[in-house]
Amino acid sequence: MSTDAIEETGMRDVVELTVGAPVHGGHCLARMDGRVVFVRHALPGERVRAILTDVSRRGHWRADAIDVLEASADRVPSVWPEAGPGGVGGGELAHVSLDGQRRWKKDVLSDALTRIGGLEPDDDRLATVSVRSAAPDHDRNGLGYRTRIELVADSLGRAGMYRHRTHEVVPLASMPLAVPALDVSELLAREWRPGARIDAIAPSVGDPMVLVDGVPMRSARRAVRERVRVGERSWSFRVSATGFWQVHDCAPGELISAVLEAAKAEPGDTMLDLYSGAGLLTVPLADAVTGTGVVHAVESDPRAVRDARRNVHDRPQVQLHEGAVGQLLPSLLADVRPDVVVLDPPRAGAGELVVEQVLAARPQRVVYVACDPAALARDVAYAREHGYRLDALDALDLFPHTHHVETVAVLTPA
């Protein structure tokens, strides 16, 4: 169908497209009459019939693949059909094999680091990196890993999730990404107050809990206990029930292990842990530098800082700083010369100001934990402008069946 015909109808139309490379956000890139179309629910190389879902933008359109004419070898029956075309967000790669998902994420990461980060396509770090799974995923097909889920009740009190890119609630019959302990079937079967927000949490220690509009049901608890094991070591954390914690049941241990290996902290080191949250990385880093070192942890969320105070109370080598990282760094770095800096920013990334401030202190290593390839690539580009290079890259698939990928990057002086 021509662009003119589509614009004349003013309706959502079905078109045939040949799908190209994956791009950030769970889409594949296609072109029609010279126009870019971002296609969901397809795979690279496929020929599909797709329904146009957004033709309002000048630069690009959006579409959902609804019929596959020529399928990729990586296509499998969706493990969560309710997240398919026209469905809820949160499972946009459920139709892709796990190996295919990880190749997809590697391609998106490599594309971002070359196109935005300025690395050469044949850079050894890109050639050798692969997206590795959390250990048990091969045994459960990437399902049953989410220890935290968020639901919302529709006008009839049925629990569901928002339809992708809308505020329309779609009642759910299943959520296969949730850990079995959450008993999602019971949550989906009961009637809720219309509009209620339901958060279900399955901590690693103790019973699951459910919060409705932030208030725990059948419990006076306002916090949960998490225990993380890495090899022979283990750490215990108190986390507010409404606070942030990694959703994959294996993610805390995987991240601690990856960051400790990347940081190469030694007794006596001075470290910064920026965007430190409840102390997931602060506590093991403090143990690595021992009592002769120091870890300065910076976090802006007062609730997370309260949790962190409890989690580091027996580690005097930790100094907590509450406030925005970009605002606190100038005064902190006036007195502190860090050996290693760990950055674990939100999805938007650290940004140019924070990267400049960190690198002006000339740490030996910067360990950057990123959940957004584009934001990571942008900050890698800033680092390269300030005399640092990407020294190592480790990519973890902590969000199977979604487009998200966690990356641990190491920056060192060039």
N, C-alpha and C positions, 0 to 999 in steps of 0.2 A: 504494500500500500504506500502511496506517495505521501510526502509530508503535507502537501496541499490538501489531499483528501482527508487526512487525519484532522487537520486544523479546521476544516469545514464542518465536520461532524460534531465537534465539541464533545465527543464521547470517548470512553475508554475503548481502544481498538486492539484487535489481535493482529500481530505481525509475525512474519518469519524472520529469524535472525540467526546468523552464524556467530557463535560466542567466542570471544578471545580470552586474553589473560585475566587472571583474578586481580582485583584491586581491593584496597583497604575498605572494610565495612561489610564484607560478605557478598560483594557483587563480582560479576565478570563484565569485562568491557566488550561492547558491540558497537557497530556503527550502522546507521541507516540514512541514506541520502546525505552522507557527510556529517551527520549529527551523532554525537556520542550518546549511547544508551547504556545505563548501568542496569544489569540484569541479575536478579536474585533467583535462587533455586535452579541454577544451571551450572555447568562445568565447562572448563576450557575445551574448545574444539567441538562442542556439541552444536547441532542444528536444532532449533527449538521454535515452537510457536509460543509467543509471549504476549501477555496483556499489558498494555501501557497503563501505568498507575500514576504517572505525574508527567504532564507535558507542559507545565507552567513555566519552566525555566528556559532561558535563552541558551545557556551553555550546554545543558544536557537534559535528557529525559531519563525516566526510571521505568522498569518493566519487571514483571514476574513471569518466569517460564511456567507454562501450564501444560505443555505437551512436548515430549521429546521425540524428534524425528530421527536424529542420529545420536546415539548415546555414547558417552565416555565409558571407558573400561572401569573408571573409578566410581561410577554411579551404582548405588545400592538402594534397596527399598528403604524408605525413610524410617528411622527409628522413632520419630515423633511427628506423625503426619499433621498434628494440630499446629505445628510451626511451619507448615508448608505454605504454598502460595495463598495469599489472602488471610493467613493465620497469624498467630501471635509471634512476637519477637523472641529471641533467645535460643533458637535452635536452627539457625539458617543454613548450617552445613549438615543437617541430619540425613541428607540424601547422598552423602559422600563417604566412601570408605575411610577408615581411620588413617591408613597410610596416605590416601589421597588428600585428606584434610591437612596432614602435616607437610606434604609437598606444597600444597596451596599456600599455607602460612609461611613456609620458607620463601616461596616466590614473592609474596607480598613484602616480607621483611627485606629481601635482597633488592627489590625494586625501590623501596623507600630509601634505603641506604645509598643507592647509586643515584637515583633521580633527585633526592632532597639532600642526602648526606654528603654527596660528592665523591663517594668511593668509586673506583673503577669496577666495571662488571666482572673482570677476572681477578679481583682482589682475593687473596688466599683465604681471608676470614669469611668471605661469602661463599667461596667454592667449597669450603670444608664444613660449614655449619649445617646442622640438621635440626629440625624441631623434634625434641625427644619427649616421650610420654612419661607421665607419672606411672610408676611401676605396675600397679594393679590393672591399668586400663586394658591390657591385652587379655585379661581374664574376664572382663565384664563389658567389652565392646564400648568403652568410654561412657557407660551409663552408671547411674547410681552414685555419683560423686559429690553432688551439691549438698553441703551441710546447712545451707541457708537458702530459703526461697521466699519470694514476695508475691502475694496474691492480692487481688482486689475483688470485692463483691459487686456484681452488676445490680441493676434496678430490681431484680427479683431475688436478690440475696444469694446468687450462685457464685462460687469462687472461680476466678479465672485470671487472665492476664490481658494486657492491652494488645489489640490488633496492631501489627507493625506500623509505625509512624502515625498512629492515631491515639485518641483517648477513649476509644470504644472498647468496652470490656467484652472479651470472648470467654464464655464459660468453658472450663476444661473438663475432660474426662480422664486425663492422665498427665503425668509429668515424669517421664522416665529418667530425667537427669538427677532427680533427688535421691539422697541416700534412703535405703529402706526404713531406717529408724524414724523417719519423719511421718510415715504412715499417711502419705498424700491422699490415698483413696478416701480416708475418713475426713480429711479437710475438704475435699471436693464434694463429698456427699452431703455435708451438713448445710443448713441454711444460715446465712449471716445477715447482719444488718446491711441493707443496701448502701453501697459506698464505702463499707468498712475496708481498711487495709490490714491484711493478715500477714504477719511475719512468722515463719516457722524456723526453729534453730535446733540442730542436733549437735551439741558440743561433744568433744571427745571424752569428757568426763561428766557423768551424771545424765539425767533424763532429758529428753527433748522438751522444748517449751514453745508455746505459741503466744504471740502478742497481737492484740487487736487495737489498732490505732495507737501503738506504742505501749499499751498496758498489758502486762502478762495475764493470761488466763489461768485460773486455778493455781496460782503460785505467787508468793511474795518476792520471789527472786527478781532482782534487777540486773543481774550479771550471770555469766556462765564461766566455767573453768575449762581451759584448754590445756592439754598436755601434748608436747611435741617431742618426738624421739628422732635422733640422728645417730645411727650407729649405737655406741654404748652410752651416749649422752642423752639426757632428757631435761626439758624445761617446762615449768608450769606457769600459766598466764591467767590472770583475771581479765575478762573483757566484758564491758557493758553489753547488755542484751541488744541494745539498739546501736552499738558501736560497730566499727569496721573490723572484719576478720576475713582472711582468705576463704573463699567458698568451697574450693576443692579440698576434700579430706586429706589429700597428700601434699597440698600446696605449702603449708607452713614448713614441713620438714625439707621439702625439695628446695625452697627458697633459702632457708638457713644454710643448707649444705652448699648450694651454689654460691652464695655471698661469702661464706667463710673461705671457700676455695679461691674465689676471685680476689678477696681483700688481702689475703696472706698476712693477716695481722699477727704481730709478735708481742710478747710481754714487754710492757713499757711504752708501746705506741700511743700516740694521741690520735683519736679518731673523731670524726663528725658523722652522726647518723641523722640525716635531714629528712623531714617528713616521716618521723619515727613512729607515729601511731601509738599503740599500746605497748610497744617495746619488743615486737617479734624478733627484730634483728638486733636491737640494743642489748638485750640480755646475753645472747651468745657472743656478741662482739666484746662485751665487757669481760666475759670469761676468757676470751682469747688474749686480751691485753693484760689480764690479771690485775692485781692490786697495785702494780707499779705503773700502770697506764691509766688513761682516762678516755671516756667516751662522752662527748657532748651530744645530747639528743635534742633535736628541735622539732616541735609539733605545735600546730595552731589550734587544734580542736581541744577545748578544755576537758571534755569528757575523756578523750584518749589520754590526755596528760594525767588525769586522775588515775586511770587504770595503770599507766606506766609507773606512777609513783609507788603503787602497791607491788608491781612486778619487779622493780629494781631496789626495793627497800633495803635489801641485804647486800647490795653492791655499791659501796661508797665511791667506787671509781666512775660511777655514772653521774653526770650533771645534766638535769633536765632544764630545758628552756622553753617556755610557752610563748608562742607568737608566730607570726608569719615569717617563713624562712628568709625571704628577700629583705625584710625589715630588720631582722635580728642579726643577720650575717655580718654587716659592717662592724658593729660593736664587738661581736664575738671574735671575729678574725683580727681585730686590733690587738687582742691579747693571746690568741691561740694560733699556733702553726701546726696544722694537722699533717700527720704522715699519710693518712688514708681518709677519703671522704666517701660515704655511702649515700647515694641519692635514691629515694624510692617515692617519686612524686605521684600525684594523681594523674588521670589519663591525659590531661592537657600538657603534661611534661613540666620540667623545671623552668624553662624559658631562658631568654638571653641574659637577663639581669642576674639570675642566680648562677648560671653557668660562668659568667664573667667574674662574679665575686668569688666563687669557689676556685677557679683556676688562677686568679690573681694571688692566691695563697700558695701556689705551686706545690700541691700535694704530690707525693710519689705515685699515688694511684687514686683514681676515681672509679667507684663501682656504681653503675647506673642501672637500677631496676626499672624496667619500662613495660607498661601494658598496652602501649600504642606505638606501632612501628613508625608512623609519620612523625609523632612528637619526638621519639628517640632520634630519628634521622635528622630532624631540625637541630636538636641540641648537639648531636655529633658534629654537624656542620659548624656550629658556633665554637665548639671545642677545637676543631681543626684550625679555625681562624686565630685561636689564641695559643697555638703552639702545642696542642695535644693531639694524639692519634688514637684511633681505635685499635687497641692491642689484642682484645679477645672478645668473643661473642658466644653466648650460650642461650639457646632458645628452648623454652619449656611449654608443652601443651597442657596448661592447667585449666583449659576451658573447652574440652572436647565437644564437638557438634555445634560450636559457635566459631565466629571468625577471629576471636581474641587469641593472642599469643603473648606470653610473658618472656621478656628478654633480659638477660644479665650481661651488660657490656662493661668492659674495662678500658678506661682511658688513661694513658700514660704520657709523660712529656716526650715530644717528638725528638 
